[in-house]
Amino acid sequence: MRRTALLSQVLTVNTLLVVATVFAASVAARLDLGDTASSRQVLVLVAAILATLLANNFVMRRRFAPLEALTRTMEAVDLTVPGVRAHPQEGESIDITRLRESFNLMISRLESERTGSATAVLRAQEAERARVARDLHDEVNQALAAVSLRLAATAEHAPPEFAEELAETQRLAGQAMQELLGLARELRPAALDDHGLLPALRTQVRLFGDRWGIAAHFAADGTRPQLGEFEQLVVYRVVQEALSNIARHAHAGKVKVMVLGCNTTHVKVTIVDDGDGFRLNRLREGASGLAGMRERAMLAGGHLEILSTPGGGTNVELTVRARGTRAP
């Protein structure tokens, strides 16, 4: 069943009440439409009814305008884009004011709870990544190193017909060790813990260029951006995901990663490529990791912006507030 708006319902009820009241008054007054004087009275009465209904419609719409504005704000709320609030409207009643304040308070609580839970999840993920990376490096990689040494020792005394096979097996074991080290580095970058954000990003960009054969450059306007541990990790992961997208989808020949504002209140990280680009309105964020990148940026108190055109490359910009600063 189709439902009508509250304003339409109120206007309809008011109209019916006015018409019914006037009709009942006319019957009670025994107005005779055949009489000239009575006909004039009826015309005046009809005009008064129309004027009353128009005035009622104008007044009701003005009184319902703050509620309509609040409804539009509610429909526009997206918890992935925090900060959307309902603002006071001219002529709003005390009931609408209470509803607006309650709505804003509810959104603030939801954003706070969502930020807290999402941050806890990300920290737990990073802790698990670190544990898996340690296991790969300390246990699996050492086991492969022992296998490689045993193969080398066996190959020295093996018959000639087995030497080539043992050498190939040893080569495969060494390749597996390198892949495991690379995987452990992606899971938890040791350079980030040992040397800080900028050396870790520089290493990441260099390894990306070597692996994919893409001219990759890194630049920064400082040596140590004023970011906390969590914010540094967010920046690293966003750059990592952006480079992964470039390798998989962009067909780029050049990539540049820049960190600007190291000595200011806002640090901006830009990843630029000259690849195929894409139409933003046709992109599925879940398929390219953009939703996760935006989520990480939001949790770090930052903002992620993506600019791209077909054939014109892509520009990913992450802005994060420096440690100890507040949003304006």
Residue pairs with C-beta under 8 A, 6 or more apart in sequence:
4 12
6 64
6 67
7 60
7 61
7 64
7 68
10 60
10 64
11 56
11 57
11 60
14 53
14 56
14 60
15 53
15 56
18 49
18 52
18 53
18 56
19 49
22 45
22 49
26 42
26 45
31 38
31 41
31 42
32 38
33 39
33 42
62 91
63 91
63 93
65 89
65 91
66 89
66 90
66 91
66 92
66 93
66 96
66 100
67 96
67 99
69 86
69 89
70 86
70 89
70 96
70 99
70 100
70 103
73 84
73 85
73 86
73 87
73 103
74 86
74 103
76 84
77 84
77 107
78 84
79 110
79 111
79 114
80 291
80 294
80 295
80 298
81 298
82 111
82 115
82 298
84 107
85 104
85 107
86 100
86 103
86 104
88 97
88 100
89 96
92 100
115 298
115 299
118 295
118 299
119 230
119 299
122 296
122 299
123 230
126 188
126 233
129 187
129 188
130 187
130 188
132 184
132 187
132 188
133 183
133 184
133 185
133 187
133 188
134 184
134 188
136 180
136 181
136 183
136 184
136 187
137 180
137 181
137 184
140 180
141 177
141 180
141 181
141 184
144 173
144 176
144 177
144 180
145 177
147 173
148 170
148 173
148 174
148 177
151 166
151 169
151 170
151 173
152 170
154 166
155 162
155 163
155 166
155 167
155 170
158 166
182 207
185 207
186 240
189 200
189 203
189 204
189 236
191 199
191 200
191 203
192 200
192 232
192 233
192 236
196 224
196 232
197 225
197 227
197 232
197 235
197 236
197 259
198 220
198 222
198 223
198 224
198 225
198 259
198 262
200 236
201 218
201 220
201 235
201 236
201 239
201 257
201 259
202 218
204 236
204 239
204 240
204 243
205 216
205 217
205 218
205 239
205 243
205 255
205 257
206 216
206 218
208 214
208 216
208 243
208 247
208 255
209 215
209 216
209 255
211 247
212 247
214 246
214 247
214 252
214 253
214 254
214 255
215 253
215 254
215 255
216 243
216 254
216 255
216 256
216 257
217 254
217 255
217 256
217 257
218 256
218 257
218 258
219 256
219 257
219 258
219 259
220 258
220 259
220 260
220 262
221 259
221 260
221 261
221 262
221 263
222 259
222 261
222 262
222 263
223 262
224 262
225 232
225 259
225 261
225 262
225 267
225 322
226 262
226 263
226 267
226 322
226 323
226 324
227 235
227 267
227 320
227 322
227 323
228 323
230 299
230 300
231 300
231 301
231 302
231 320
231 323
234 296
234 297
234 299
234 300
234 302
234 320
235 259
235 267
235 269
235 300
235 318
235 320
237 293
237 296
238 269
238 293
238 296
238 297
238 304
238 316
238 318
239 257
239 269
239 271
239 318
241 289
241 292
241 293
242 271
242 293
242 316
243 255
243 257
243 271
244 289
245 288
245 289
246 252
246 255
246 271
246 273
246 275
246 314
249 275
249 276
249 278
249 288
250 273
250 275
250 276
250 277
250 313
250 314
251 275
251 276
252 273
252 274
252 275
252 276
252 313
253 274
253 275
254 273
254 274
255 271
255 272
255 273
256 270
256 271
256 272
256 273
257 269
257 270
257 271
257 272
258 269
258 270
258 272
259 267
259 268
259 269
260 267
260 268
260 269
260 270
261 267
261 268
261 322
264 322
265 321
265 322
265 325
266 319
266 320
266 321
266 322
266 325
267 319
267 320
267 321
267 322
268 317
268 318
268 319
269 317
269 318
269 319
269 320
270 315
270 316
270 317
270 318
271 314
271 315
271 316
272 313
272 314
272 315
272 316
273 313
273 314
274 313
275 313
275 314
276 310
276 311
277 308
277 309
277 310
277 311
277 312
277 313
277 314
278 308
278 310
278 314
279 308
279 309
279 310
280 306
280 308
283 290
285 291
285 294
290 306
293 304
293 316
293 318
294 304
297 303
297 304
297 318
297 320
298 304
300 320
301 320
301 321
301 327
302 318
302 319
302 320
302 321
303 318
303 319
304 316
304 317
304 318
304 319
305 316
305 317
305 319
306 314
306 315
306 316
306 317
307 314
307 315
307 317
308 314
308 315
321 327
